[in-house]
């Protein structure tokens, strides 16, 4: 069964030692934002990890990939795979609403909205990634 090691990798003290350990363990891929808050910030490290990994493990950038930045990420890091969510905010299905009651305080996401995967966003990212 193929195994992907998630972004816990981004909390390791030495990314290169951690990558070597994952390779030794037979892990197939590692999901990373380059040990930064987003892929764009971690792009220099991701590019080095992809180069070091070669064909031994897939280094899969993930964390903030959008249609606006995917071409830059692919051209600079040259990953074999990428991970993204392509989420859009849309109205939730709740029919009865108390518009004046807020459950999450003043700084909150809209009470009756939800995040959903967007086919258009997926297509846009895929088009720009190639």
C-alpha positions as CSV (number, residue, x, y, z in Angstrom):
1,X,0.0,0.0,0.0
2,X,1.5,3.4,-0.9
3,X,2.1,5.6,2.1
4,X,2.2,9.4,2.3
5,X,3.9,11.0,5.3
6,X,1.9,14.2,6.1
7,X,3.0,17.6,7.1
8,X,4.3,16.5,10.5
9,X,7.5,16.6,8.4
10,X,7.3,20.4,8.6
11,X,7.9,20.2,12.4
12,X,11.2,18.2,12.2
13,X,14.4,20.0,13.2
14,X,16.4,18.7,10.2
15,X,14.4,18.3,7.0
16,X,17.2,16.5,5.2
17,X,17.8,14.0,8.0
18,X,14.0,13.4,8.2
19,X,13.8,12.9,4.4
20,X,16.6,10.3,4.6
21,X,14.8,8.5,7.4
22,X,11.5,8.4,5.4
23,X,13.4,7.0,2.4
24,X,15.0,4.3,4.6
25,X,11.5,3.4,6.0
26,X,10.2,2.9,2.5
27,X,7.7,5.8,2.6
28,X,6.4,6.7,-0.9
29,X,5.9,10.4,-0.6
30,X,6.1,13.3,1.9
31,X,3.6,16.2,2.0
32,X,5.4,19.4,2.9
33,X,5.1,23.2,2.8
34,X,8.8,23.4,3.1
35,X,8.7,23.9,6.9
36,X,7.0,27.2,6.4
37,X,3.4,28.5,6.8
38,X,2.8,28.1,3.0
39,X,4.4,26.5,0.0
40,X,5.5,29.8,-1.4
41,X,7.5,30.7,1.7
42,X,9.0,27.2,1.8
43,X,9.7,27.0,-1.9
44,X,13.5,27.2,-1.6
45,X,13.6,24.2,0.8
46,X,11.1,22.3,-1.3
47,X,13.3,22.6,-4.4
48,X,16.3,21.3,-2.5
49,X,14.3,18.4,-1.1
50,X,12.9,17.4,-4.5
51,X,16.5,17.5,-5.9
52,X,17.9,15.4,-3.0
53,X,15.0,12.9,-3.1
54,X,15.5,12.1,-6.8
55,X,13.5,9.0,-7.6
56,X,13.7,7.6,-4.1
57,X,10.6,9.4,-2.7
58,X,8.1,11.9,-4.0
59,X,8.3,15.3,-2.3
60,X,4.8,16.7,-2.7
61,X,4.3,20.4,-2.0
62,X,1.1,21.3,-0.3
63,X,-0.2,24.2,1.7
64,X,-1.6,27.2,-0.1
65,X,-1.3,26.1,-3.7
66,X,-3.7,28.1,-5.9
67,X,-4.2,28.9,-9.6
68,X,-2.2,32.1,-9.0
69,X,0.9,30.4,-7.7
70,X,1.0,26.9,-9.0
71,X,3.1,27.7,-12.1
72,X,5.8,29.3,-10.0
73,X,5.8,26.3,-7.6
74,X,6.1,23.8,-10.4
75,X,8.7,25.7,-12.4
76,X,11.0,26.3,-9.3
77,X,10.6,23.1,-7.4
78,X,9.9,20.7,-10.2
79,X,7.8,18.3,-8.1
80,X,6.3,15.1,-9.6
81,X,3.1,15.7,-7.7
82,X,1.3,18.6,-5.9
83,X,-1.4,18.6,-3.2
84,X,-4.1,21.3,-3.1
85,X,-7.7,21.6,-1.9
86,X,-9.3,24.1,-4.5
87,X,-11.8,25.2,-2.0
88,X,-14.4,27.9,-2.4
89,X,-16.8,29.4,0.1
90,X,-20.5,28.6,-0.7
91,X,-23.8,28.9,1.1
92,X,-24.5,26.0,3.4
93,X,-27.7,24.0,3.2
94,X,-29.2,25.1,6.5
95,X,-32.7,26.3,5.8
96,X,-33.7,27.8,9.2
97,X,-31.4,30.7,10.2
98,X,-31.2,33.1,13.0
99,X,-29.2,35.8,11.2
100,X,-28.6,37.8,14.4
101,X,-27.2,34.9,16.5
102,X,-23.4,34.2,16.1
103,X,-21.9,31.1,17.5
104,X,-18.2,31.9,17.0
105,X,-17.7,35.4,18.3
106,X,-16.9,38.6,16.3
107,X,-14.0,37.3,14.2
108,X,-15.6,34.3,12.6
109,X,-16.2,32.7,9.3
110,X,-19.8,33.4,8.0
111,X,-22.1,31.4,10.1
112,X,-24.1,29.7,7.4
113,X,-21.3,29.2,4.8
114,X,-19.2,26.1,4.1
115,X,-16.1,25.3,2.2
116,X,-16.5,23.0,-0.8
117,X,-14.2,21.7,-3.5
118,X,-14.6,23.6,-6.8
119,X,-14.4,21.8,-10.1
120,X,-13.5,25.1,-11.8
121,X,-10.8,25.8,-9.3
122,X,-9.3,22.3,-9.8
123,X,-9.3,22.8,-13.6
124,X,-7.7,26.2,-13.3
125,X,-4.9,24.9,-11.1
126,X,-4.3,21.9,-13.3
127,X,-4.2,24.1,-16.4
128,X,-1.6,26.4,-14.9
129,X,0.5,23.5,-13.4
130,X,1.4,22.2,-16.8
